[in-house]
Amino acid sequence: MVPADAAGIEYGKNEEKMGWKSQPTRLVSFDGVRVPVTNRLGEEGEGFKFAMKGLDGGRLNIASCSLGAAQQALTLSRDYLAERKQFGRELSQFQALQFKLADMATELTAARLMVRQAAWRLDNSDPEAPAHCAMAKRFATDMGFSVCNEALQLHGGYGYIREYPLERLVRDTRVHQILEGTNEIMRLIVARRLLADGVIESLQ
């Protein structure tokens, strides 16, 4: 554990990002920083192992962020379609738009179940947990962005205006497909596990 004010640590400028504007993002540089041995976590040489262990939980964290954003987007869309009228009818009366809502809800439910299963495996130190965390992260973050993007489309031009929350949800969920390992890396983790013995066990 390195004290944030240790000599030799420098912090870069607060980066201007497309989304996640409420969280500062800065480059942290270490130049000759000395850390007491009493601050070391674990044994010397185990740093990479600790970092990798933290990633599974981090991936579920990002997946859960996507679940929350997608749920908000779905709720906003449902309410908007019930209020907005075209051709003398509420938009919610049009079957094509009902199908959109149904697909969004189905994908959100599937993603939520995947995240919960992966979390259960991680809590129980299941050897299959890393692959399931990768699958849940990949699916939930792709789904989250897709649902938010569909919700913006359902709102029409209003969805693109900052007065409405949809444009922020779209911007914020986009980075979820990158954080804690890109979704391409998630696919690589799953593929390697499959190729190792040809099976990833599901819950019995």
C-alpha positions in Angstrom: 0.0 0.0 0.0 1.6 3.3 -1.1 0.7 6.5 0.7 -0.9 8.9 -1.8 1.4 11.7 -0.6 4.6 9.8 -0.8 7.6 11.6 -2.2 8.1 10.8 -5.9 4.4 10.4 -6.7 3.0 12.8 -9.3 -0.6 13.2 -10.5 -1.4 14.2 -14.1 -4.3 16.4 -15.2 -7.9 15.4 -14.8 -8.6 13.9 -18.2 -11.7 15.1 -20.1 -13.6 12.0 -21.0 -16.6 11.1 -23.1 -18.5 9.8 -20.1 -18.0 9.0 -16.4 -17.4 12.7 -15.8 -18.3 12.4 -12.1 -15.1 10.3 -11.5 -11.7 11.9 -11.9 -9.2 10.1 -14.1 -5.6 11.0 -13.8 -2.2 9.5 -14.7 -0.2 8.4 -11.6 3.6 8.5 -12.0 6.1 6.9 -9.6 9.6 8.3 -9.7 12.0 6.7 -7.1 9.1 6.2 -4.6 10.2 4.3 -1.5 7.7 2.1 0.3 8.3 0.5 3.7 8.4 -3.4 3.6 5.6 -3.2 6.3 3.3 -1.8 3.6 3.7 -4.8 1.3 0.7 -7.0 0.7 1.6 -10.7 0.6 5.0 -12.0 -0.2 7.5 -10.5 -2.7 6.7 -11.4 -6.2 3.0 -12.0 -5.6 1.8 -8.7 -6.9 0.5 -9.9 -10.2 -1.4 -12.7 -8.5 -3.2 -10.2 -6.2 -4.0 -8.0 -9.1 -5.5 -10.8 -11.1 -7.6 -11.9 -8.1 -9.0 -8.4 -7.9 -10.1 -8.3 -11.5 -12.9 -10.9 -11.2 -14.7 -8.8 -8.6 -14.0 -5.7 -10.6 -15.5 -7.2 -13.7 -18.7 -8.0 -11.8 -18.7 -4.5 -10.5 -18.6 -3.0 -14.0 -21.2 -5.5 -15.2 -23.4 -4.4 -12.3 -23.0 -0.8 -13.3 -24.3 -1.8 -16.8 -27.3 -3.6 -15.2 -28.2 -0.4 -13.3 -27.9 1.8 -16.3 -29.9 -0.5 -18.5 -32.7 -0.8 -15.9 -32.9 3.0 -15.7 -33.0 3.2 -19.5 -35.7 0.6 -19.7 -37.8 2.3 -17.0 -37.5 5.7 -18.7 -38.4 4.2 -22.1 -41.5 2.5 -20.7 -42.7 5.7 -19.1 -41.9 7.8 -22.1 -43.8 5.5 -24.5 -46.8 5.6 -22.2 -46.9 9.4 -22.2 -45.9 10.3 -25.7 -48.6 10.3 -28.4 -48.4 9.9 -32.2 -51.3 9.5 -34.6 -53.8 9.9 -31.7 -52.4 7.0 -29.7 -49.7 6.5 -27.0 -46.5 5.1 -28.5 -46.9 2.2 -26.1 -49.8 1.0 -28.2 -47.6 0.3 -31.2 -46.6 -3.4 -31.4 -43.2 -2.7 -32.9 -42.3 -0.5 -29.9 -43.7 -3.1 -27.5 -41.4 -5.7 -29.1 -38.5 -3.3 -28.5 -39.3 -3.0 -24.8 -39.8 -6.8 -24.5 -36.4 -7.5 -26.0 -34.7 -4.9 -23.8 -36.3 -6.5 -20.7 -35.4 -10.0 -21.7 -31.8 -9.1 -22.4 -31.5 -7.3 -19.1 -33.0 -10.3 -17.2 -30.5 -12.7 -18.9 -27.6 -10.4 -18.0 -28.7 -10.1 -14.4 -28.9 -13.8 -14.0 -25.4 -14.3 -15.5 -23.9 -11.7 -13.2 -25.6 -13.3 -10.1 -24.4 -16.7 -11.1 -20.8 -15.4 -11.6 -20.9 -13.6 -8.2 -22.1 -16.8 -6.5 -19.2 -18.7 -8.0 -16.7 -16.0 -7.0 -18.1 -16.0 -3.4 -17.7 -19.7 -3.2 -14.2 -19.8 -4.7 -15.4 -21.9 -7.6 -12.5 -22.7 -10.0 -14.8 -21.8 -12.9 -15.4 -18.3 -11.5 -12.9 -16.4 -13.7 -14.5 -17.7 -16.9 -18.0 -17.0 -15.6 -17.0 -13.5 -14.5 -15.5 -12.9 -17.9 -18.7 -14.1 -19.6 -20.9 -12.0 -17.4 -18.8 -8.9 -17.8 -18.8 -9.3 -21.6 -22.5 -10.0 -21.9 -23.8 -7.5 -19.4 -21.7 -4.6 -20.7 -22.6 -5.2 -24.3 -26.2 -5.6 -23.3 -26.1 -2.5 -21.2 -24.8 -0.3 -24.0 -27.3 -1.8 -26.4 -30.3 -1.3 -24.2 -29.3 2.3 -23.4 -28.7 3.0 -27.1 -32.2 1.5 -28.0 -33.7 3.6 -25.3 -32.2 6.7 -26.8 -33.7 5.7 -30.2 -37.1 5.2 -28.6 -37.0 8.8 -27.2 -36.3 10.1 -30.7 -34.7 13.6 -30.8 -35.4 14.1 -27.2 -33.0 11.3 -26.3 -30.2 13.2 -27.9 -30.8 16.4 -25.8 -28.9 16.7 -22.5 -32.1 17.7 -20.7 -33.0 14.0 -20.9 -30.8 11.4 -19.1 -30.5 9.0 -22.1 -27.5 10.7 -23.7 -25.5 10.4 -20.4 -26.5 6.7 -20.0 -25.2 6.0 -23.5 -21.9 7.8 -22.9 -21.4 6.3 -19.5 -22.1 2.7 -20.5 -19.8 2.8 -23.5 -16.7 2.6 -21.4 -18.0 -0.4 -19.5 -17.0 -2.5 -22.6 -13.4 -1.3 -22.0 -12.9 -1.2 -18.2 -11.5 -4.1 -16.2 -10.3 -5.7 -19.4 -11.9 -5.1 -22.9 -14.6 -7.4 -24.0 -12.2 -8.8 -26.6 -10.0 -10.0 -23.7 -13.1 -11.4 -22.0 -13.7 -13.5 -25.1 -10.1 -14.6 -25.0 -10.4 -15.8 -21.4 -13.5 -17.8 -22.1 -12.0 -19.3 -25.3 -8.9 -20.4 -23.5 -10.9 -22.0 -20.8 -13.0 -23.8 -23.4 -10.0 -25.0 -25.3 -8.2 -26.2 -22.1 -10.7 -29.1 -21.5 -13.7 -28.3 -23.8 -16.2 -27.5 -21.1 -17.3 -24.7 -18.8 -19.7 -26.1 -16.3 -23.0 -24.5 -15.6 -24.8 -24.6 -12.3 -26.2 -28.1 -11.5 
